[in-house]
Amino acid sequence: LSSALIATPEMPALALNTPSFTHAQGYEQLFQTSTCYAQQGQVDELYWLSDFSQNSYKVKRYQQLRQRAEQNLSPANCSATGIYIARGNSGAKRALLNEQELINHLLDRGFEIIYPESMTPEMIARRLWNAPVVISIEGSQIAHTIYSISRNASVLILMPPNRVSHIFKGIFDAIGKIAYGFYVCAAGQNSNGFYVDSFTDLDRLVHQLKENADSRG
């Protein structure tokens, strides 16, 4: 096996299907990876890796991809207090009923708001680079943080009351001394969406996470 952890033009990765995710091609360019997509073919020699959970090999790949992004972009560190990542409408609908009120609240506290649906991976990475705090609704848009945020950042996930998922917790534990927290939102009337029912509690939780992150790093 090659000593390189990530695919290169000389040794491209092999995949069966072209990814349909909006940002996939942009991230391949950002990370300067090389993948051969094919529907069928013959493989003379195949290595199958048992890549369970967040192991040391996967952590090295996270690190190498982050290094490639930094070399490619030479990004400036995030200057905001934190970043709120809007989920948007491209995925499964998760309606935060008072999202605009939350956005206004965070803007007053020095946060920046990003909308990944209308941004390229390069734009997203530049805005998130070494962000000290990230807040977002539970969902796939949180994956944008993995290669960009500070290694001792605070991450706060807003959970719908009927969907409490910690799929990113293991990743954040693996990639750095990241303080992870979650806020379970209140259900809207007739199960219509959900909302942050106490900005005071939210602020207190963000403060506790930042203290935790500072003590770690």
GUTI-352220 format. One record per atom (N, C-alpha, C): atom name; residue number from 0; x, y, z. Coordinates in Angstrom, 3 decimals, always signed. Atoms other than C-alpha are relative to their C-alpha. Layout:
BEGIN
CA; NUM; X; Y; Z
...
This chain:
BEGIN
N; 0; +0.835; -1.201; +0.000
CA; 0; +0.000; +0.000; +0.000
C; 0; +0.869; +1.249; +0.000
N; 1; -0.732; -1.254; +0.034
CA; 1; +1.108; +3.539; -0.681
C; 1; +0.024; +0.642; +1.372
N; 2; -0.083; -0.702; -1.273
CA; 2; +2.284; +5.628; +2.249
C; 2; -0.935; +1.201; +0.028
N; 3; +0.937; -1.122; +0.052
CA; 3; -0.092; +8.380; +1.076
C; 3; -1.338; -0.430; +0.573
N; 4; +1.270; +0.320; -0.621
CA; 4; -3.295; +8.478; +3.108
C; 4; -1.174; +0.347; -0.897
N; 5; +1.078; -0.500; +0.839
CA; 5; -5.367; +10.335; +0.526
C; 5; +0.371; -0.215; -1.462
N; 6; -0.240; +0.253; +1.422
CA; 6; -5.764; +9.632; -3.195
C; 6; +0.735; +1.156; -0.662
N; 7; -0.760; -0.978; +0.771
CA; 7; -3.434; +11.420; -5.606
C; 7; -0.224; -0.281; -1.478
N; 8; +0.132; +0.276; +1.437
CA; 8; -3.414; +11.801; -9.407
C; 8; +0.745; -1.248; -0.427
N; 9; -0.770; +1.186; +0.344
CA; 9; -0.762; +9.075; -9.518
C; 9; -0.669; -1.276; +0.517
N; 10; +0.691; +1.145; -0.599
CA; 10; -2.829; +6.763; -7.276
C; 10; -1.414; +0.420; +0.376
N; 11; +1.364; -0.462; -0.284
CA; 11; -6.504; +7.753; -7.595
C; 11; -0.809; -1.045; +0.761
N; 12; +0.943; +0.897; -0.660
CA; 12; -9.252; +6.301; -5.476
C; 12; -0.999; -0.514; -1.036
N; 13; +1.004; +0.586; +0.891
CA; 13; -11.913; +4.096; -7.083
C; 13; -1.351; +0.052; +0.689
N; 14; +1.360; -0.073; -0.536
CA; 14; -15.632; +4.741; -6.554
C; 14; -0.980; -0.466; -1.058
N; 15; +0.951; +0.577; +0.946
CA; 15; -18.652; +3.094; -8.105
C; 15; -0.986; +1.025; -0.561
N; 16; +1.007; -0.961; +0.436
CA; 16; -20.992; +6.075; -8.284
C; 16; +0.474; +1.422; +0.228
N; 17; -0.316; -1.418; -0.157
CA; 17; -20.496; +9.772; -8.850
C; 17; -0.888; +0.588; +1.078
N; 18; +0.823; -0.548; -1.082
CA; 18; -21.645; +11.602; -5.679
C; 18; -0.959; +1.066; -0.512
N; 19; +1.024; -0.957; +0.419
CA; 19; -24.830; +13.628; -6.042
C; 19; -0.060; +1.224; +0.905
N; 20; +0.031; -1.125; -0.920
CA; 20; -24.122; +15.997; -3.156
C; 20; +0.490; +1.274; -0.681
N; 21; -0.265; -1.271; +0.666
CA; 21; -24.007; +19.646; -4.191
C; 21; +1.461; +0.415; +0.081
N; 22; -1.348; -0.514; -0.234
CA; 22; -20.577; +20.363; -2.714
C; 22; +1.105; -1.020; -0.270
N; 23; -0.991; +1.074; +0.114
CA; 23; -18.841; +17.062; -3.541
C; 23; +1.166; +0.367; -0.913
N; 24; -1.069; -0.309; +0.951
CA; 24; -16.903; +18.216; -6.602
C; 24; +0.886; +1.131; +0.511
N; 25; -0.781; -1.111; -0.536
CA; 25; -15.856; +21.441; -4.932
C; 25; +0.955; -0.434; +1.088
N; 26; -0.897; +0.492; -1.044
CA; 26; -14.430; +19.575; -1.959
C; 26; +1.124; -0.841; -0.589
N; 27; -1.077; +0.751; +0.655
CA; 27; -12.511; +17.237; -4.253
C; 27; +1.068; +0.955; -0.528
N; 28; -0.955; -0.996; +0.491
CA; 28; -10.915; +20.322; -5.816
C; 28; +0.738; +0.661; +1.158
N; 29; -0.611; -0.640; -1.158
CA; 29; -10.295; +21.928; -2.429
C; 29; +1.072; -0.887; +0.624
N; 30; -0.937; +0.932; -0.621
CA; 30; -8.575; +18.811; -1.087
C; 30; +0.999; -0.578; -0.996
N; 31; -0.893; +0.488; +1.050
CA; 31; -6.855; +18.081; -4.418
C; 31; +0.082; -1.523; +0.021
N; 32; +0.064; +1.453; +0.056
CA; 32; -7.996; +14.474; -4.331
C; 32; -0.284; -0.439; -1.435
N; 33; +0.223; +0.530; +1.343
CA; 33; -8.323; +12.239; -7.368
C; 33; -0.782; -1.308; +0.116
N; 34; +0.866; +1.175; -0.090
CA; 34; -11.142; +9.729; -7.800
C; 34; -0.427; -0.441; -1.394
N; 35; +0.476; +0.577; +1.249
CA; 35; -11.974; +7.437; -10.688
C; 35; -1.389; -0.583; +0.246
N; 36; +1.371; +0.484; -0.154
CA; 36; -15.745; +6.960; -10.927
C; 36; -0.326; -0.953; -1.144
N; 37; +0.301; +1.007; +1.020
CA; 37; -16.914; +3.828; -12.760
C; 37; -1.238; -0.783; +0.398
N; 38; +1.186; +0.815; -0.239
CA; 38; -20.109; +1.836; -13.110
C; 38; +0.326; -1.491; -0.024
N; 39; -0.414; +1.392; +0.046
CA; 39; -18.356; -1.417; -13.964
C; 39; +1.450; -0.084; -0.467
N; 40; -1.397; +0.174; +0.400
CA; 40; -14.893; -2.783; -14.550
C; 40; +0.598; -1.213; +0.668
N; 41; -0.723; +1.144; -0.569
CA; 41; -12.335; -5.389; -13.618
C; 41; +1.155; +0.514; +0.841
N; 42; -1.065; -0.383; -0.922
CA; 42; -10.016; -5.021; -10.649
C; 42; +0.923; -1.194; +0.186
N; 43; -0.959; +1.099; -0.127
CA; 43; -6.867; -7.124; -10.636
C; 43; +0.426; -0.225; +1.443
N; 44; -0.442; +0.122; -1.397
CA; 44; -5.883; -6.385; -7.052
C; 44; -0.763; +1.033; +0.827
N; 45; +0.864; -0.877; -0.787
CA; 45; -8.175; -4.919; -4.379
C; 45; +0.355; -0.105; +1.470
N; 46; -0.237; -0.041; -1.442
CA; 46; -7.421; -3.836; -0.821
C; 46; -1.293; +0.467; +0.674
N; 47; +1.204; -0.349; -0.727
CA; 47; -10.394; -3.783; +1.550
C; 47; +0.408; +0.378; +1.418
N; 48; -0.392; -0.492; -1.320
CA; 48; -9.897; -1.689; +4.686
C; 48; -1.170; -0.102; +0.964
N; 49; +1.011; +0.044; -1.062
CA; 49; -11.859; -2.440; +7.866
C; 49; +0.109; +1.295; +0.795
N; 50; -0.153; -1.369; -0.500
CA; 50; -12.354; +1.204; +8.740
C; 50; -1.125; +0.325; +0.966
N; 51; +1.091; -0.166; -0.943
CA; 51; -14.542; +1.110; +11.842
C; 51; +0.132; +1.309; +0.783
N; 52; +0.129; -1.152; -0.874
CA; 52; -15.647; +4.253; +13.635
C; 52; +1.132; +1.010; -0.213
N; 53; -1.022; -1.055; +0.103
CA; 53; -13.086; +7.003; +14.390
C; 53; +1.343; -0.550; +0.477
N; 54; -1.273; +0.597; -0.368
CA; 54; -9.801; +5.115; +14.361
C; 54; +1.164; +0.929; -0.335
N; 55; -1.175; -0.856; +0.176
CA; 55; -6.265; +6.512; +14.251
C; 55; +0.303; +0.265; -1.475
N; 56; -0.248; -0.175; +1.427
CA; 56; -5.995; +5.975; +10.488
C; 56; -0.931; +1.069; -0.575
N; 57; +0.950; -1.001; +0.483
CA; 57; -9.124; +8.016; +9.860
C; 57; +0.361; +1.385; +0.518
N; 58; -0.426; -1.289; -0.554
CA; 58; -7.870; +10.770; +12.172
C; 58; +1.138; +0.590; -0.825
N; 59; -1.100; -0.485; +0.836
CA; 59; -4.702; +10.998; +10.079
C; 59; -0.530; +0.542; -1.330
N; 60; +0.582; -0.489; +1.247
CA; 60; -6.857; +11.399; +6.969
C; 60; -0.671; +1.357; +0.207
N; 61; +0.574; -1.315; -0.322
CA; 61; -8.819; +14.225; +8.620
C; 61; +1.100; +1.058; +0.020
N; 62; -1.098; -0.958; -0.140
CA; 62; -5.522; +15.915; +9.444
C; 62; +0.603; +0.346; -1.353
N; 63; -0.615; -0.247; +1.302
CA; 63; -4.130; +15.504; +5.943
C; 63; -0.908; +0.843; -0.889
N; 64; +0.937; -0.802; +0.793
CA; 64; -7.267; +16.903; +4.302
C; 64; -0.026; +1.446; +0.491
N; 65; -0.039; -1.361; -0.539
CA; 65; -7.204; +19.909; +6.638
C; 65; +1.276; +0.708; -0.462
N; 66; -1.263; -0.591; +0.439
CA; 66; -3.547; +20.496; +5.766
C; 66; -0.055; +0.387; -1.472
N; 67; +0.117; -0.320; +1.425
CA; 67; -4.344; +20.350; +2.058
C; 67; -0.861; +1.239; -0.213
N; 68; +0.862; -1.171; +0.127
CA; 68; -7.167; +22.855; +2.466
C; 68; +0.752; +1.269; +0.401
N; 69; -0.741; -1.169; -0.463
CA; 69; -4.903; +25.211; +4.397
C; 69; +1.070; +0.409; -1.018
N; 70; -1.015; -0.304; +1.001
CA; 70; -2.127; +24.959; +1.812
C; 70; -0.614; +0.598; -1.256
N; 71; +0.666; -0.448; +1.213
CA; 71; -4.580; +25.526; -1.015
C; 71; -0.615; +1.385; +0.151
N; 72; +0.745; -1.243; -0.210
CA; 72; -6.438; +28.470; +0.552
C; 72; +0.790; +1.090; +0.719
N; 73; -0.674; -0.954; -0.891
CA; 73; -4.011; +30.128; +3.007
C; 73; -1.030; +0.911; +0.672
N; 74; +1.112; -0.789; -0.536
CA; 74; -7.147; +31.243; +4.902
C; 74; +0.384; +0.791; +1.244
N; 75; -0.141; -0.779; -1.229
CA; 75; -7.307; +33.937; +7.564
C; 75; -0.913; -0.595; +1.062
N; 76; +0.811; +0.531; -1.080
CA; 76; -8.636; +32.909; +10.968
C; 76; -1.314; +0.769; +0.122
N; 77; +1.307; -0.614; -0.224
CA; 77; -12.297; +33.587; +11.711
C; 77; +0.130; +1.097; +1.066
N; 78; -0.097; -1.128; -0.925
CA; 78; -12.594; +36.990; +13.407
C; 78; -1.276; +0.213; +0.800
N; 79; +1.281; -0.153; -0.689
CA; 79; -16.192; +36.587; +14.607
C; 79; +0.007; -0.744; +1.333
N; 80; +0.177; +0.723; -1.261
CA; 80; -17.311; +35.464; +18.065
C; 80; -0.300; -1.462; -0.264
N; 81; +0.359; +1.351; +0.387
CA; 81; -18.742; +32.408; +16.370
C; 81; -0.745; +0.014; -1.314
N; 82; +0.705; +0.148; +1.270
CA; 82; -20.554; +31.098; +13.313
C; 82; -1.293; -0.781; +0.227
N; 83; +1.240; +0.769; +0.056
CA; 83; -24.175; +30.061; +12.922
C; 83; -0.161; -0.500; -1.426
N; 84; +0.169; +0.613; +1.320
CA; 84; -24.651; +27.617; +10.029
C; 84; -1.480; -0.281; -0.223
N; 85; +1.406; +0.219; +0.318
CA; 85; -28.141; +27.830; +8.545
C; 85; -0.151; -1.320; -0.753
N; 86; +0.183; +1.307; +0.642
CA; 86; -29.475; +24.431; +7.497
C; 86; -0.543; +0.137; -1.416
N; 87; +0.555; -0.168; +1.332
CA; 87; -31.457; +25.691; +4.511
C; 87; -1.113; -0.994; -0.279
N; 88; +1.154; +0.804; +0.394
CA; 88; -34.019; +23.695; +2.559
C; 88; +0.334; -1.176; -0.902
N; 89; -0.352; +1.042; +0.957
CA; 89; -32.053; +21.236; +0.415
C; 89; -0.125; -1.403; +0.570
N; 90; +0.098; +1.312; -0.626
CA; 90; -32.158; +18.375; +2.928
C; 90; -1.376; -0.233; +0.578
N; 91; +1.268; +0.273; -0.679
CA; 91; -34.895; +16.880; +5.069
C; 91; -0.410; +1.241; +0.788
N; 92; +0.483; -1.230; -0.607
CA; 92; -37.060; +19.692; +6.387
C; 92; +0.045; -0.081; +1.520
N; 93; -0.036; -0.144; -1.449
CA; 93; -36.303; +20.698; +9.980
C; 93; -0.217; +1.474; +0.286
N; 94; +0.406; -1.403; -0.082
CA; 94; -38.153; +23.930; +10.667
C; 94; +0.236; +0.562; +1.395
N; 95; -0.215; -0.752; -1.229
CA; 95; -36.684; +26.097; +13.418
C; 95; -0.879; +1.248; -0.089
N; 96; +1.051; -0.991; +0.186
CA; 96; -39.711; +28.339; +13.860
C; 96; +0.459; +1.415; +0.326
N; 97; -0.486; -1.345; -0.357
CA; 97; -37.877; +31.241; +15.490
C; 97; +1.461; +0.191; -0.413
N; 98; -1.392; -0.091; +0.453
CA; 98; -34.675; +30.976; +13.466
C; 98; +0.437; +1.448; -0.205
N; 99; -0.413; -1.385; +0.231
CA; 99; -34.677; +34.639; +12.432
C; 99; +0.219; +0.733; +1.311
N; 100; -0.196; -0.595; -1.322
CA; 100; -35.084; +35.676; +16.052
C; 100; +1.325; -0.462; +0.599
N; 101; -1.285; +0.522; -0.477
CA; 101; -32.160; +33.409; +16.941
C; 101; +1.156; +0.664; -0.731
N; 102; -1.056; -0.643; +0.783
CA; 102; -30.075; +34.864; +14.115
C; 102; +0.248; +1.419; +0.491
N; 103; -0.146; -1.375; -0.496
CA; 103; -30.741; +38.411; +15.341
C; 103; +0.694; +0.001; +1.359
N; 104; -0.605; +0.132; -1.328
CA; 104; -29.815; +37.332; +18.864
C; 104; +1.498; -0.262; -0.109
N; 105; -1.417; +0.333; +0.165
CA; 105; -26.516; +35.839; +17.695
C; 105; +0.780; +1.129; -0.661
N; 106; -0.661; -1.149; +0.635
CA; 106; -25.684; +38.808; +15.448
C; 106; +0.337; +1.056; +1.047
N; 107; -0.255; -0.973; -1.069
CA; 107; -25.972; +41.054; +18.516
C; 107; +1.179; -0.415; +0.864
N; 108; -1.103; +0.514; -0.816
CA; 108; -23.331; +38.860; +20.157
C; 108; +1.256; -0.268; -0.822
N; 109; -1.218; +0.073; +0.802
CA; 109; -20.805; +39.080; +17.342
C; 109; +0.134; -1.219; -0.884
N; 110; -0.040; +1.166; +0.878
CA; 110; -21.697; +35.934; +15.416
C; 110; -0.154; +0.417; -1.462
N; 111; +0.273; -0.114; +1.425
CA; 111; -21.627; +35.598; +11.639
C; 111; -0.920; -1.147; -0.401
N; 112; +0.942; +1.007; +0.483
CA; 112; -24.282; +33.675; +9.724
C; 112; +0.438; -0.435; -1.391
N; 113; -0.324; +0.480; +1.339
CA; 113; -23.463; +31.456; +6.756
C; 113; -1.115; -0.909; -0.515
N; 114; +1.042; +0.777; +0.669
CA; 114; -25.794; +29.779; +4.263
C; 114; +0.686; -0.902; -1.033
N; 115; -0.782; +0.869; +0.886
CA; 115; -23.910; +26.806; +2.739
C; 115; -0.672; -0.303; -1.335
N; 116; +0.694; +0.307; +1.252
CA; 116; -26.601; +26.178; +0.104
C; 116; +0.415; +0.919; -1.139
N; 117; -0.344; -0.984; +1.030
CA; 117; -25.523; +29.324; -1.739
C; 117; +1.490; +0.299; -0.048
N; 118; -1.440; -0.230; -0.082
CA; 118; -21.759; +28.978; -1.122
C; 118; +0.760; -1.190; -0.556
N; 119; -0.882; +1.073; +0.435
CA; 119; -18.901; +26.974; -2.596
C; 119; +0.777; -0.528; +1.216
N; 120; -0.827; +0.507; -1.095
CA; 120; -16.737; +24.730; -0.379
C; 120; +1.140; +0.954; +0.381
N; 121; -1.076; -0.948; -0.306
CA; 121; -13.919; +27.278; -0.692
C; 121; -0.525; +1.154; +0.842
N; 122; +0.591; -1.101; -0.758
CA; 122; -16.182; +30.081; +0.538
C; 122; -0.340; -0.437; +1.417
N; 123; +0.373; +0.513; -1.317
CA; 123; -17.449; +27.937; +3.410
C; 123; +1.231; -0.174; +0.882
N; 124; -1.221; +0.248; -0.769
CA; 124; -13.961; +26.896; +4.498
C; 124; +0.637; +1.306; +0.454
N; 125; -0.600; -1.290; -0.371
CA; 125; -12.712; +30.486; +4.462
C; 125; -0.761; +0.656; +1.147
N; 126; +0.794; -0.630; -1.052
CA; 126; -15.589; +31.682; +6.650
C; 126; +0.112; -0.768; +1.321
N; 127; -0.045; +0.828; -1.208
CA; 127; -15.281; +28.761; +9.092
C; 127; +1.402; -0.183; +0.569
N; 128; -1.363; +0.374; -0.378
CA; 128; -11.497; +28.663; +9.330
C; 128; +0.344; +0.444; +1.418
N; 129; -0.335; -0.194; -1.405
CA; 129; -10.517; +28.319; +12.999
C; 129; -1.077; +0.767; +0.760
N; 130; +1.117; -0.588; -0.745
CA; 130; -13.966; +29.457; +14.124
C; 130; +0.010; -0.542; +1.430
N; 131; -0.065; +0.461; -1.389
CA; 131; -14.045; +29.337; +17.952
C; 131; -1.289; -0.639; +0.496
N; 132; +1.303; +0.534; -0.407
CA; 132; -17.782; +28.560; +18.264
C; 132; -0.840; -0.214; -1.250
N; 133; +0.921; +0.276; +1.103
CA; 133; -20.233; +26.945; +15.852
C; 133; -1.326; -0.471; +0.576
N; 134; +1.347; +0.408; -0.393
CA; 134; -23.990; +26.638; +16.312
C; 134; -0.768; -0.357; -1.265
N; 135; +0.811; +0.370; +1.153
CA; 135; -26.341; +24.824; +13.950
C; 135; -1.060; -1.006; +0.415
N; 136; +1.012; +1.033; -0.175
CA; 136; -29.448; +22.673; +13.720
C; 136; +0.632; -1.351; -0.329
N; 137; -0.511; +1.339; +0.297
CA; 137; -28.734; +18.940; +13.768
C; 137; -0.242; -0.324; -1.473
N; 138; +0.142; +0.327; +1.409
CA; 138; -28.054; +17.852; +10.194
C; 138; +1.337; -0.059; -0.712
N; 139; -1.212; +0.252; +0.782
CA; 139; -25.560; +17.184; +7.433
C; 139; +0.843; +1.239; -0.218
N; 140; -0.772; -1.220; +0.226
CA; 140; -24.533; +20.846; +7.082
C; 140; +1.110; +0.171; +1.038
N; 141; -1.044; -0.076; -1.031
CA; 141; -22.478; +20.395; +10.270
C; 141; +1.306; -0.605; -0.508
N; 142; -1.209; +0.632; +0.543
CA; 142; -20.054; +18.277; +8.231
C; 142; +0.969; +1.029; -0.572
N; 143; -0.892; -1.029; +0.535
CA; 143; -18.672; +21.507; +6.749
C; 143; +1.037; +0.449; +1.040
N; 144; -0.909; -0.478; -1.045
CA; 144; -16.989; +22.194; +10.101
C; 144; +1.217; -0.900; +0.190
N; 145; -0.989; +1.011; -0.395
CA; 145; -14.864; +19.036; +10.240
C; 145; +1.428; +0.399; -0.348
N; 146; -1.354; -0.311; +0.456
CA; 146; -11.880; +20.367; +8.286
C; 146; +0.373; +1.465; +0.185
N; 147; -0.231; -1.446; -0.012
CA; 147; -12.144; +24.065; +9.129
C; 147; +0.038; +0.636; +1.383
N; 148; +0.101; -0.709; -1.271
CA; 148; -13.027; +24.943; +12.714
C; 148; +1.246; -0.218; +0.854
N; 149; -1.120; +0.110; -0.924
CA; 149; -10.524; +25.461; +15.506
C; 149; +0.019; -1.383; +0.637
N; 150; -0.121; +1.326; -0.607
CA; 150; -9.182; +22.231; +17.004
C; 150; -0.418; +0.000; +1.465
N; 151; +0.549; -0.043; -1.358
CA; 151; -10.358; +23.438; +20.440
C; 151; -1.227; +0.924; +0.025
N; 152; +1.210; -0.805; +0.128
CA; 152; -13.634; +25.004; +19.323
C; 152; -1.112; -0.546; +0.897
N; 153; +1.231; +0.446; -0.648
CA; 153; -17.066; +24.762; +20.910
C; 153; -1.049; -0.196; -1.087
N; 154; +1.055; +0.289; +0.970
CA; 154; -19.885; +23.170; +18.909
C; 154; -1.298; -0.259; +0.756
N; 155; +1.306; +0.160; -0.633
CA; 155; -23.528; +23.495; +19.931
C; 155; -1.019; -0.391; -1.058
N; 156; +0.972; +0.516; +0.951
CA; 156; -26.151; +21.425; +18.106
C; 156; -1.410; +0.235; +0.544
N; 157; +1.404; -0.212; -0.362
CA; 157; -29.828; +22.476; +18.187
C; 157; -0.785; -1.217; -0.466
N; 158; +0.677; +1.256; +0.308
CA; 158; -31.809; +19.235; +18.357
C; 158; -1.513; +0.187; -0.072
N; 159; +1.462; +0.100; -0.013
CA; 159; -35.417; +18.847; +17.216
C; 159; -0.407; -0.962; +1.116
N; 160; +0.375; +0.870; -1.133
CA; 160; -37.335; +17.251; +20.127
C; 160; -0.284; -1.440; -0.401
N; 161; +0.279; +1.366; +0.459
CA; 161; -38.187; +14.205; +17.999
C; 161; +1.174; -0.611; -0.760
N; 162; -1.167; +0.527; +0.698
CA; 162; -34.676; +13.732; +16.585
C; 162; +1.259; +0.449; +0.736
N; 163; -1.222; -0.298; -0.743
CA; 163; -31.783; +13.699; +19.036
C; 163; +1.077; -0.953; -0.497
N; 164; -1.030; +0.824; +0.642
CA; 164; -28.737; +12.461; +17.120
C; 164; +1.380; +0.576; +0.303
N; 165; -1.359; -0.432; -0.342
CA; 165; -25.068; +12.587; +18.104
C; 165; +1.022; -0.605; -0.947
N; 166; -0.880; +0.637; +0.978
CA; 166; -23.518; +11.248; +14.909
C; 166; +1.339; +0.727; -0.132
N; 167; -1.243; -0.754; +0.156
CA; 167; -20.910; +14.052; +14.879
C; 167; +0.859; +0.004; +1.261
N; 168; -0.741; -0.043; -1.257
CA; 168; -19.847; +13.634; +18.517
C; 168; +1.316; -0.767; -0.104
N; 169; -1.220; +0.784; +0.117
CA; 169; -17.342; +10.885; +17.732
C; 169; +1.035; +0.646; -0.890
N; 170; -0.931; -0.684; +0.905
CA; 170; -15.832; +12.869; +14.868
C; 170; +0.682; +1.154; +0.714
N; 171; -0.586; -1.141; -0.705
CA; 171; -15.343; +15.972; +17.017
C; 171; +0.966; -0.450; +1.082
N; 172; -0.929; +0.528; -1.003
CA; 172; -13.749; +13.888; +19.774
C; 172; +1.315; -0.431; -0.652
N; 173; -1.185; +0.524; +0.679
CA; 173; -11.342; +12.444; +17.206
C; 173; +0.896; +1.106; -0.538
N; 174; -0.811; -0.981; +0.732
CA; 174; -10.220; +15.608; +15.413
C; 174; +0.607; +1.081; +0.877
N; 175; -0.591; -1.039; -0.830
CA; 175; -9.458; +17.841; +18.380
C; 175; -0.603; +0.032; +1.390
N; 176; +0.520; -0.158; -1.368
CA; 176; -10.189; +19.028; +21.899
C; 176; -1.263; +0.857; -0.043
N; 177; +1.194; -0.786; +0.262
CA; 177; -13.631; +20.197; +20.855
C; 177; -1.047; -0.238; +1.088
N; 178; +1.064; +0.081; -0.997
CA; 178; -16.269; +20.970; +23.472
C; 178; -1.331; -0.128; -0.732
N; 179; +1.235; +0.318; +0.723
CA; 179; -19.520; +19.427; +22.249
C; 179; -1.196; +0.122; +0.932
N; 180; +1.216; -0.110; -0.794
CA; 180; -22.961; +20.359; +23.518
C; 180; -1.225; -0.021; -0.885
N; 181; +1.228; +0.004; +0.775
CA; 181; -26.566; +20.123; +22.476
C; 181; -1.135; +0.624; +0.803
N; 182; +1.161; -0.664; -0.588
CA; 182; -29.805; +21.985; +23.143
C; 182; -1.236; -0.621; -0.637
N; 183; +1.220; +0.604; +0.518
CA; 183; -33.089; +20.101; +22.784
C; 183; -1.088; +1.067; -0.046
N; 184; +0.983; -1.064; +0.192
CA; 184; -35.614; +22.548; +21.342
C; 184; -1.399; -0.456; +0.414
N; 185; +1.396; +0.279; -0.348
CA; 185; -39.298; +22.783; +22.257
C; 185; -0.800; -0.245; -1.273
N; 186; +0.833; +0.315; +1.161
CA; 186; -41.926; +21.358; +19.932
C; 186; -0.995; +1.123; -0.274
N; 187; +1.005; -0.968; +0.389
CA; 187; -44.154; +23.721; +17.982
C; 187; -1.396; -0.581; +0.149
N; 188; +1.380; +0.465; -0.118
CA; 188; -47.914; +23.511; +18.094
C; 188; -0.317; -1.014; -1.096
N; 189; +0.422; +1.046; +0.938
CA; 189; -49.415; +20.438; +16.438
C; 189; +1.199; -0.651; -0.714
N; 190; -1.222; +0.622; +0.539
CA; 190; -45.876; +19.057; +15.929
C; 190; +0.532; +0.723; -1.235
N; 191; -0.469; -0.791; +1.139
CA; 191; -45.187; +21.846; +13.438
C; 191; +1.311; +0.689; +0.351
N; 192; -1.302; -0.586; -0.246
CA; 192; -41.473; +22.489; +13.684
C; 192; +0.375; +0.002; +1.474
N; 193; -0.513; -0.097; -1.369
CA; 193; -39.594; +23.394; +16.862
C; 193; +0.613; +1.380; +0.176
N; 194; -0.537; -1.340; -0.231
CA; 194; -38.089; +26.461; +18.510
C; 194; +0.892; +0.015; +1.239
N; 195; -0.836; -0.239; -1.178
CA; 195; -35.443; +27.670; +20.942
C; 195; -0.862; +0.755; +1.004
N; 196; +0.952; -0.592; -0.938
CA; 196; -37.538; +28.404; +24.026
C; 196; +0.645; +0.861; +1.071
N; 197; -0.664; -0.861; -0.984
CA; 197; -34.888; +30.171; +26.128
C; 197; +1.371; +0.418; -0.521
N; 198; -1.302; -0.506; +0.452
CA; 198; -32.117; +32.330; +24.689
C; 198; +0.954; +0.165; +1.179
N; 199; -0.836; -0.093; -1.200
CA; 199; -30.882; +32.811; +28.270
C; 199; +0.711; -1.319; +0.255
N; 200; -0.615; +1.329; -0.180
CA; 200; -30.307; +29.064; +28.621
C; 200; +1.008; -0.279; -1.111
N; 201; -0.911; +0.208; +1.124
CA; 201; -28.712; +28.996; +25.170
C; 201; +1.314; +0.742; +0.228
N; 202; -1.211; -0.789; -0.274
CA; 202; -26.271; +31.783; +26.081
C; 202; +0.825; -0.630; +1.110
N; 203; -0.710; +0.624; -1.126
CA; 203; -25.412; +30.037; +29.344
C; 203; +0.729; -1.255; -0.462
N; 204; -0.621; +1.218; +0.501
CA; 204; -24.698; +26.797; +27.516
C; 204; +1.209; +0.316; -0.879
N; 205; -1.134; -0.418; +0.829
CA; 205; -22.472; +28.551; +24.940
C; 205; +1.167; +0.427; +0.882
N; 206; -1.053; -0.445; -0.914
CA; 206; -20.542; +30.173; +27.790
C; 206; +0.679; -1.185; +0.681
N; 207; -0.568; +1.181; -0.642
CA; 207; -20.078; +26.833; +29.559
C; 207; +0.868; -0.806; -0.969
N; 208; -0.783; +0.726; +1.006
CA; 208; -18.869; +25.205; +26.337
C; 208; +1.323; +0.697; -0.246
N; 209; -1.240; -0.744; +0.233
CA; 209; -16.329; +27.971; +25.749
C; 209; +0.965; -0.175; +1.175
N; 210; -0.850; +0.232; -1.171
CA; 210; -15.024; +27.576; +29.310
C; 210; +0.611; -1.407; -0.054
N; 211; -0.475; +1.373; +0.115
CA; 211; -14.772; +23.832; +28.737
C; 211; +1.097; -0.105; -1.055
N; 212; -0.997; +0.037; +1.074
CA; 212; -12.900; +24.348; +25.453
C; 212; +1.303; +0.659; +0.438
N; 213; -1.202; -0.698; -0.475
CA; 213; -10.499; +26.827; +27.083
C; 213; +0.787; -0.876; +0.977
N; 214; -0.680; +0.849; -0.973
CA; 214; -9.739; +24.365; +29.880
C; 214; +0.682; -1.191; -0.677
N; 215; -0.593; +1.127; +0.717
CA; 215; -8.951; +21.662; +27.310
C; 215; +1.265; +0.394; -0.763
N; 216; -1.059; -0.272; +0.944
CA; 216; -6.587; +23.601; +25.164
C; 216; +0.863; +1.173; +0.221
